[in-house]
Amino acid sequence: FPPAVFPLSCVVQNYSWGKVGLESEVAKLVASGDPLVQIQPDQPYAELWMGTHPRGDALIRDNRIPQKTLGQWIADNPACLGAKVKDTFQGHLPFLFKVLSVNTALSVQAHPNKELAAKLHAQFPEHYPDANHKPEMAIALTRFEGMCGFRPVEEIVSFLQNVPELRALIGEVAAEQLERSGSDDPRGVSAALRVCFTRLMKSEKKFFVDQLNMLVKRISQEAAEGKDTSGSNGDLLLRLHSQYPGDIGCFTIYFLNLVRLEPGEAMFLGANEPHAYLHGDCVEIMACSDNTVRAGLTPKFIDVLTLCEMLNYTPAPSSSKVFPAAQSQLDPHVYLYDPPVPDFTIMRIEIPASIKLYLISAMDSASILLVIQGTAVGTSTAAASEMSLHRGSVLFVSANESISLHLSSPDGMLLFRACCLL
C-alpha cells in the first residue's frame, strides 16, 4: 500500500500586510517545521496555506510517494477523502487550512453565497475566479483583533452624533432615518443601515478625503491634549489612517464591531458578513474559493456596489461574534469548532504533559494536522515510517486512518486538525 499519512511542506504567501521576519507566527512555524528554510528579516510572512489550492498546493515530503503535491495525490486517490466527502465535493478537498500573521489591516470585505458567487463568476471571471461560496473561521493563536458584522444601532448613532465628519459623508436625511428607526422594526433598521453604509461607501473621493483629513487632524489634536477620543474611536482611526491614508475604509470603524479574541477564541464569518482582520495571529479555515468582494483598506480591485448590495445588515453586539468551541463528548482533550456550514470543522487538541501516549482518532474524512507546540513521534499503520512531529509540522491524514503520538515534550502538545464532518 502507498502511505496514506504523510508530512507536507506548505506554501507561504508574502502579502504586504503580513508580520515581518520572525515577528510572524507563520515564519516561526515554517522555521521550526523545516530548519533548512532561511527566514528573511525584512520580508512579510502573511499566510501559510495547507491544502490543495492551485496557487498554493502543498508539497508531499515523502520520497516513496510518486506524486509531488497533495492536489495530485488526492486526484489519484480520491477515496482518501472519505466516502461522503468524496461524493459531496466531487473528489476535491473541500477546505483550505491556513495560518495568518496580520500586521496591518486586511481589506474591508465580504464573501458571496453560492448563488451570488455563480453570478459574479459568470459576469467578471477576472475578479471572481470561481463559483463557490467562501465561509471562513478564524481561531486566535495570539491576541487577535478584527472587525466583524454591523454594530448595534445605538453605537452607530452615537458615532453619528460625535463624529461630524462621518455625519457629513452620510448626509442628514440618512442619518436621521437611522436615528429614528426603532428596534421593534428590524427590517426598517436594516434598510436605514443599508442606506447609511452605501452613502458612506459611495461618497465622492475628494469629499471623503477632505472629511477624513479633518477628522484625523481633530483627533490627533485632541489626543495630543490628553483628551479622551474614545467617543470618536480615535485610537483605531489613527492606526488605520497611518496604514491606509485617505482610504474610505477608515470610516467603516464606525459601523463594524471591533472583536478582540484571546488565544483559542474564534469568529465565524458566514456569507455576506462584512469583516476586516486588523492584527494578530490565527489559524483560519475556509471553503475552497478565492471570491472576495472588497471595498476599502486595500490597493486591490474594489467593488463597492456589489458589496453594499450583498451585505447582511443585521446589527448585533461584538460579543455575539465570538464563536464557541465545544469540548468533545468522546475525548476531553478535543475542542470542536463546528460552524453552520458543511465544508469544514476544526478541532483544537490539547494534550497535557502527564499523557505520554495519545491516539489521533480515525474519522470518515481526510484531515490536515498542524502542530503548534510540543514534540512527539507519530506512528501509523498507514505511514511508511515513524514521523517526527514538532512545532510547525503539518501532516495529511487520509480518512479512516489514526496516528499514535508518543509524546516527548515536558509541556504537552497543542495541535489543530482541519476536517469535514458531514
N, C-alpha and C positions, 0 to 999 in steps of 0.2 A: 504493500500500500504506500502511496506517496504520503508524506507528512501532511496532517490536516490542522496542526497547531504549529505556528512558526512566527519568529520575530520579524518586525517590519522596520524599515528605515523611512522616515516620513519627511514630507516636503515642507520647507519653511517659506513663508511669504514675507518679504521685507517691505511692507507698506509703510509709508512715511509717518503714520500715526503711532507706530509701534514703539515700545520702550527700547532703549538703545543698549547694545552690548550686554554685559552681564547684569544690568538692571532688570533685564527682561526674563520673566519666568520661562518663556519659550526658549530663549538662548540657554538658560541654566539647564533645562530638561534635555535639550539637544546635546549640550556639552557633557552632561553626565551619561547620557544614553550612548554616546559614541565619542570616546576620548580622542579620536583622530580628527574630530571637527575643530577647526580654528574659529573662535568667535571674534569677529571684528569689533573693536571697542566703540567705533563711531557709527556702526550700521544698525538700523532699526530691525528688531526681530519681532514681528507683529503677530503672525499666526503660524501654528503648526497644524498641518492637515493630515488626519489619519483616516484614510478611506480610499475610494476609487475614482474621485472626481478627475476628469480628463486634464484639468490644469494642475493636478497635484496627486497623481496616482502613486500610492506607497510602493516602495521597492521591497522585494522579499529578500530577507537576509538568511538564506539557507541555500547553499550551492547544490543541494541534492534536488532542488525543485527547478525544472527547466524554465518555467515562466519567470519573467523578470519582475512583473508588477502584480499587485493584488487584483487589479481590474482584469488582467489577462487570466489570472489563476481562477477567479470566480467564473469568468466566461467559459472556461474549460471544465470547471467542476461546480456547476450551479447547485447541485444537491447540498453543497456545504452550507448554503443559506438556511436550510431547514425547509421542510415541505411547504408549510403555509406561506412563509416569507417569499420563497421562490415563486409560488403561483401568484400571490397578491402583487408582487412588484416585478413581474416579468423577468425573473432571473438576474435582477440587479440588487446590490446592497442598497437599502432604502435611505440610509443616513450618511451624513458626513460628520465626523467627530473632530473637534479642534481644541487647541489651547490658544487663548488670546492674551496678549500683553499690551494693554492700552495706555499710551502716554498722553496723547492729545485726542480730543473728541472725534468719534466717528460721525458720519453724516446723519442728519435727521432723516429717518427713512421708515418705510413700512414694506411688508411683503404681501403680494396679492394672494387671494384664494385661488383655487384651481380654475374656476370659471373665468376670472379676470386674467389670470396668467395665460390661459389659452388665447384670449382675445389680444392681449398685449404682444404676445409672441408672434401671432399671425400678422399684426399690423407693423410692429417695429422690432424685427428679429435682431437687429444690430444692438439694441439696448436691452432687450429681454430675451436671453438666449435659449430659454426652454419653456415648456408649457406646464411646469409643475408649481405647486404651492411651496412655501418655504417657512413653515413654522419653525421656531428656534427656542432653545432653552439654554440659559447660562447659569453655571454654578460657580460661585466665587471661590478662588484659591487664596487670594489675599483680599483685603477690604476693597470692595468694588462699588463703583458709582455709575449709575446710568439714569437716563430719563426714559419714562415709560408710561404711556397712556395719558389721557386728559385728567388734570387736577379736578378736585371738587369745585363746583361753580363759585362758591363763596371765596375761594382762594384766588381764582382768576379775576373776579370782580374787585377784590381788594387791590390787586396789582393795577387794574384799570383805573382805580381811584388814586393810587400812589405814584403811578408812572405816567405822567402826562404825555411823554413821547410815544408810549405804546397806544394810548388813547387817540392821539393824533393820527396814527397809522390806520387804526381800525375805523375811526370816524364815530361821531357822536351817535348817529342813528343805530348802528350795530351794537355799540357799547351799551346804550340804554336798553336795547332789546334783550341783551343778556342779563342786565341788572334786573329787569322786570320779570324774566322768565322764572316761574315758580317750580319748586321741587315736586309739586303734585302733577306736573305735566312733563314727563321725561322726554316725550317727542319734541315738545316746544323747546326744551333746554338744548337738546341735541341740534335742532335746527338753528337756534341762535348761536350756538358754539361753532357750528359749521360756517355760518356767515362771518363771524369774527375771525376765525382762523384763516379762512380763504381770503378775506380782505387783507389780513396781515401778509400772507404769503404772496399775494399778487400786487402788493403795493409797488409803486414806481421806484426804480432803483435809486435815482438821485434823491428822492424824498426820504426813503428809509435810511440811506447812508447819512444824510444830514441829521435825522432824528437820532440815529444810533450814536453819532459823534457827540451830539448834545447830551445824550443820556450818559455816555461814558465819561464825558468831561465833568458833568454834575456829580456823578457817583464818586469819581476819583477825588474831587474836591472835598466832598462830604467825608470820605474815608480818611483823607489827609488831616481833616479837622477832628478826627476821632469820633465822628458821629456813627450811629447805628444805621447801616444801609440795608438791613435785612428786609425791610418793607418793600425794597426795590430789588430784592435778590441780588444785592450788589456784588458779593464775592464771586458768585458763579458768572455773573455778567462780565466782570473784568477779566476773569480767567478765559472765558470763551472768546471774548473780543481780542485778547492778546494772541490767541491761537488762530482765529479766523477774522481778522479785522474787516469791517464793512460787510459782514455776512448776515443775511436775513435770519439765519439760524439762531443768532444770538437772542432774538426776541422770543424764540419758542420756549425759553425757560419760564415764561410767564403763563404758559398753557399746559406744559407737561410736568408730570410728577418727577421729583428727584427721588430716586430709590437708592438706598445705601444697603449693600449686602455684606454681612460678615462671612468669613470662610465657611463653606458648607451650605449657605443660603442660596436660593435660586430664584430666577424670574423666568416665566414662560411668556413667549411673545407669539400670540396667535396671529392669524391673517388680519391685516388692516390695522394693527396696533402700532401707533407711532412710537418710535424709540430712537435713542442715540446712546451708545456707550460712551462714558466720559473718562474713566480712569480705573486702572487696576488689572488684575489677572484673573482669568476664569477658564474653566473648561466649557465648551459650547457644543451643542449637538443640534443638527438641523436636518430637514428633509433635503434630498439631493437636488438643489436648484441654485441658480445664480440670480434669481429675479428680485431686484431691489429697486423700489421707487424712491428717489431721493429728492430732498427739497432744500437742503441748507447744510452749513458746516462742511462743505465739500467743494473741491475744484471739479468734481466729476459731472456727468450729464444730469441735469436737473429737470424733473417732470412735475412741475407744481400742480398743473391742472389735474393730472391723474391722481396725484397724492391727495389733494383736497377732496376729490370726488370719492375716493375709496375708503377714507379713514373711518374708524369706529369712534364716533363722537359721544361715547358714554363716559361721563365723568365718574371718577372713583378715587378714594384716598390712596396714597402711595403704599400704605400697609397692605392693601389688597393685592398688590403686585408681587409680593413675596410668595413664591410657590413652595408649599411644604413638602418635605421628604417624609416618607412613611417607613418606619422600621419594619423589616421583613418578618412575617409570621414564622417563616421556616428557619431563618438564620439571624440571630440578633446582631451580627456584625455587618449586615447589609441594610443600607437605607435606599429606598426606591424613590426615584423622581419619575413619576409616570403621568405624562401630560395627556390632555384630552384629544390626542391625535394618534393614529395607528403607527406612524412612521418610525418612532424611536422611544426608547426609555433609557435612563441612565441609572446605574447602581453605584453608590459610594460604598466601598468595602473598607472597614476599619478593623484591622487585626491587632489586638493588644499584644504587648511584649510577652505576656505569660503563655501565649499559644505558639507552639513550635511547628505544628503541622496543621495546615489548613487546606480544605478542598474547595477549589473554584468549581462550582457545580455545573453539570451539563444542562443545557436548555435547548429548546427547539428553535434556536435562532443562531445565526452567526453572530459573533461579538468581537469587539476590539477592547483590549485591556491595556490601561495606561498606569504605570507605577509612578506615584508622586513622591512617596518616601518609603524607605526600608529596602532590605535586600533579602533574597531567597533564591533557592534553587528550585526550578519548576520541572516536574516530570509528568509525562502524559503518554498513554499508550499510543496516542496519535502523533506524537512528536518524534523526530528522528533521533534525538539525543537529549540529554539534560540541557535545560536552558537556564542561564544565569540571569536573574532578574534584579534590577536595581533602579534607582531614580532615573526616569527618562526612558525606561524600556517600554516598548509597545509590542503587543502580541496579537496576532489574529487567531481566533479560536473558532473552528467550524462548529456547526450545530451538533448537539448531542455528544460533544467531547468535554471531558473535565481535565483539570490540572491539579496536581498535588503540589502545594508550596511547602518547602522545607525552610522555615524562616531562620535567618542568621543575624538579624539586626536587634540590638538591645532595646530599641524603642518602637517595636511593632511595624506595621505597614499601613499605608494609605494607597488605595487603588481606585480607579474609576473604570467601570465596564459599560460600554455602549452596546445596546442590542435592540431588538424589535420584538415586543411581546404581543403577538396577535391573539 
